[in-house]
Amino acid sequence: MSLQELFIVVLNMSITSSYVAIGVILVRMLLKKTPRIFSYALWGVVLFRLVCPISIQTNFSLLNLLNIRLNNQSGHPEYVPMDIGIMNTPTIQSGISSLDPVVNKVLPQATPLASANPMQIWMGILSVVWVAGMVVLLIYSVISYINTKRNLRFSTLVKDNIYESDQITTAFVCGLIYPKIYIPANIDQSDLPYILSHERTHIHRKDHLVKFVSFLALIPHWFNPIMWLSFNLMSKDMEMSCDETVLRSMNQDIRRGYSNSLLSLSLKNRNPFTASPLAFGESHVKSRIKNIVNYKKPVFWVITASIILVLVVGISLISNPVNGQPDLSFLNPNSMLSAIAEQEQIIIESIEYGESAVSGTEFAKWLDIAENRWKRKRRNIPNELTPSIIVHVSAETGNEIRFFESETYVMTVYQDEFRYYKIPEQDYQSIRQMAASGIPHVQQITVTNHVNGQDTNKIITEDEKIIMRMAVLMQQGERYKPSLFFNSTLNDVPPVSDYLKVEMNGEHVYHRYYLYIQDNKSYYIDQPYERIHKIDSDIMKTITSIFDNSGFDIGKSLDTILSSPLESSNAQDYINTHMDEYENILKYGGEDALQYMLSEFKAGKAEGLRGVVMMILCKELLGPRNNVKDLGLSPQQWYAALDILLETKLPHFKYDGDDPIEKLVYSTEVQQRATSEKRGFIIVAPKIFGSYKEEDMLKVFVTTFTVRYELYGDTLSEAGGSIIPAAITYQKDTDGNFVLKEYVQAGDGSQFSPSIKNFCSMPKSKKNIKGLADQMIREYSNHDELHELLIGNLYKHLKKHGIKKATLTDYQGNVTFSITDTN
C-alpha cells in the first residue's frame, strides 16, 4: 500500500470516527444524570473506529442515517475513493448531501494527456504533510515526557509507588508498566487520603494505559479537530467516573472532604500539568467538583437502562451499514450530477412526447438546484404506477430518474435498487416542459429583440446544441401567480418596453416566452399566461449571451476591438482591451469569420491597425494551415504570401507485427476511435495487461493512449486524445477467426475504479481475475510508458508513408516531436 493509499484509508476512518464521536456526544447528553462510567465506556467505540478500518455490518448501524458509500470489497465507508487521484472527475461523498457539491466543485479536474493528474499531485502533497504532522506530534510528546522525567529525577520515595517532589504543584500518575504516583511536597495531610485514593483508582482501572493508547490512536488523526475534542471529553469522563468510583467505594459520605481536597490542589496548581499522555494529572476541576457535590448512588433501574442504552448505541455505532450491492449512492440525485454533466445530451422519455434530447450540462445545473427541494420518502416496495417521464442517466447501469404524473414523487433507479423523493409540483411541470422542448420536437428558435416598444432585430437558429440548452434554461426559476406582482401585466406581454421574445418552433409544438428585467430583477412569462417566473440574473445572462454569440456581426466585433484605446498604436493593446469580442470571433466565427477577413484582405480593406488585428485573428483561425512563418511581414504582405496549406491525408495506424493478440487489439482500438471526422489520422498505443481464453471466447484487458493528429506541410498538430482502460471480448466465428463481441471501457468519475473491477473477469465463467483490476488502476496514474509507445508508433507511421519532415510543438512553441531526413 502506497503512502497516498494509507492516507486515504486513515482519512476515511477519521470521517467515520467523526460521525461516531458526534453520536457519542449526543448520547452523552442523555447520560448526564447517570454514572459517568457509561459515557466513558462509549468512547471505546470511537477508539475502535480510530484504529480499525473494518467492522461488522448490521442493519442497525446508525450510519444508515447518512448517505455514505461503502467499499464494494471491504464494506467499510469510503467517503474519499481510493482512486480519487486518477479520477477524471474527482468526487467525494461525505454523507452530507448539501456539502458534497460544494467540495466536489473545487476539486481539480483531470488533465487526460498529462503524466499526472492535479488531484494526484495534491493527494501526494497532503500525504507528506500528514506524515510530517505525525512526526512533529510524536517528537513533541517524547520531548515533553523526557522533560517531565528530568523534573522528577530528584523526587523522594514516600512508600510503595508513591513519590514526593517539590517540582510539581499537582498529583499525577506517570509510567506505563510500573506506574508511579507523584504528589507535591507541600500537600496538606488532610487531603492526602482522597488524592491517593483517586490516583490508585486510576491505576487499578488501567486508565493510564487507556489514555496512552487513546493518544497514540489520535496521532494519525491529528488533522481532525473533532478527535481532539473527543480526547478532551473522554479525559473528562475518565476523571469523573474515577471520582464516582472513589465515592462509591467509601462507607461514609466523603463528598465534602473529597471536593475540598480537589479544590485545594487546584488552587495551588498555578501551572496545570498536561505534559504527556504518560503522565496525566488533575483537570476539569470545576465540572468535577460540581459532579462530586451532586453525586448520589444510582438506583437499579437507572443502571439497567443505562447499560441497555450503551450496548444498543455501542453496537449501532461500531457497526457499518450492510453493503447492499450496488453502490446506493447513485440513488441520490446529487451523486448523478457529474455523470449527467459530462454528457452532451440527456434523453428524456415521456408518454406524452416520446424521446427528447436536452443538454446534459444545463440539466445537471437544474437538478443541482431542484434536488434541494426534494424530500426523501421511505417506501419498501416500488410503486406499481407507470412513470409518465423517465430521465435516462446511464443506459449501462440502468441509472434513471422516474417521474409520476398522478403523484408528485420521483423514483431514482440504479440497477435493481430504487429510492423515492417527494417533489414540488413545479419540478414535475418543469421536466414535462423540457420533454416537450428538446430535440427533435423543437427544430428552430426565433429570438426577437423588442426595444422601446418596437421589434428591432431578429435571430433565427436551428443549432441543436442551442435548442437542447434552451429546453432546460427556459424551465428555471421560481413560479409566481401574476396577481402577486403590483405592476403585473394582465396578459402575456411584459409590463416593460424592452424585452426578448423567444419562440421555440417544431412540427407539433410551439412555445413562446418573454424575458425582461424589472426593478433590477429578471423574469420571464410563458404562454399560456399562468405564471411569472423569477429567474437568477446569471440565467438571464446565459440565455442572452447564447443568442448574442449565435448572431453576432464579425464586422461589428472588429469595429468594437478597434474603438479603444485610441492613444495606442499597438494592436495587442486593442485586443487586450476587448478580449471578449476577440475570443467571440474565434469561438463563434470559425470558418465564416476566416473567409470574411480573407475577403477583406482581397478587397484591400486591411490596412493599418485593422489589418494587423485581422492578421492575428486569421493566424489563430488557420492554425497549422498557415504557411507563412515570417513574423516581420505587414498584413498585406502576409496575405500576399499566404498559400493555405492543404492537409496531408494519411490513413490510420495499422499494426504490422506478428503477435495475433496485439493485431486484434490494435485493429479494434482504431475502429473504436475512428469517427465520421474526415480530418486527421489516428495513432494508438495499447498496453495489454492480459488475455484470457475460455472455450471459443477471448478477453483482452488493455489501456490505450489514442491521439488524432493532423499534418499540414511539415507541421504536425494534435486534434484530440484520450487514455482509456478497457476490456475487449472476442468470439470465434464459423471460420475460426476471433471477431469483436463486446467492448467495455472504464467509467468516468466515481465509477472509474468500480467499472474496472467489474469488467476484470473471465470471458465465459465471469470469475474474477485476482489482482488484475488493481494493476490496471495502479498503473493508470503513470502514462510515461504509453507515451513512449505512442511516439514510437507515430514515428513508424510517418516513415512508412513517406513523410520525411514533420514537427510537433506544444502551446508554448517547444518542440515535442520531430522527424527529419536524417533521423
Secondary structure, DSSP 8 states (H G I E B T S, - for coil): --HHHHHHHHHHHHHHHHHHHHHHHHHHHHTTTS-HHHHHHHHHHHHHHHH-S---B-TT-GGGGS---B-TTT-SB-SS-TTGGG-SS-----S-TTTHHHHHHHS----TTSSS-HHHHHHHHHHHHHHHHHHHHHHHHHHHHHHHHHHTTT-EEEETTEEEETT-SS-EEE-SSS-EEEEETT--TTTHHHHHHHHHHHHHTTHHHHHHHHHHHHGGGTT-HHHHHHHHHHHHHHHHHHHHHHHHH-SS--HHHHHHHHHHHHHH-SS---SBTTEEE---HHHHHHHHHT-----HHHHHHHHHHHHHHHHHHHSB----SS-GGGGSGGGGHHHHHTSSEEEEEETTTEEEEEEHHHHHHHHHHHGGG-EEE--SS---S--SEEEEEETTTTEEEEE-SSSSEEEEEETTEEEEEE--HHHHHHHHHHHHHSBTT--EEEEEEEETTEEEEEEEE--HHHHHHHHHHTT-SEEE-GGG-TT--SSSS-SSS-EEEEEEE-SS-EEEEEEEEETTEEEEEESSS--EEEE-HHHHHHHHHHHHHHT--HHHHHHHHTTS-TT---HHHHHHHTHHHHHHIIIIIHHHHHHHHHHHHHTT---HHHHHHHHHHHHHHHGGG-----TT--HHHHHHH-----B---------SS-HHHHHHHHHHHHHH--S--SSEEEEEEEEEEEEEETTEEEEEEEEEEEEEEEETTEEEEEEEEEEEEEEEEEE-TTS-EEEEEEEE--SGGGHHHHHHHH-B-TTT--B-TTHHHHHHHHHT--HHHHHHHHHHHHHHHHHTT---EEEE-TTS-EEEEE-TT-
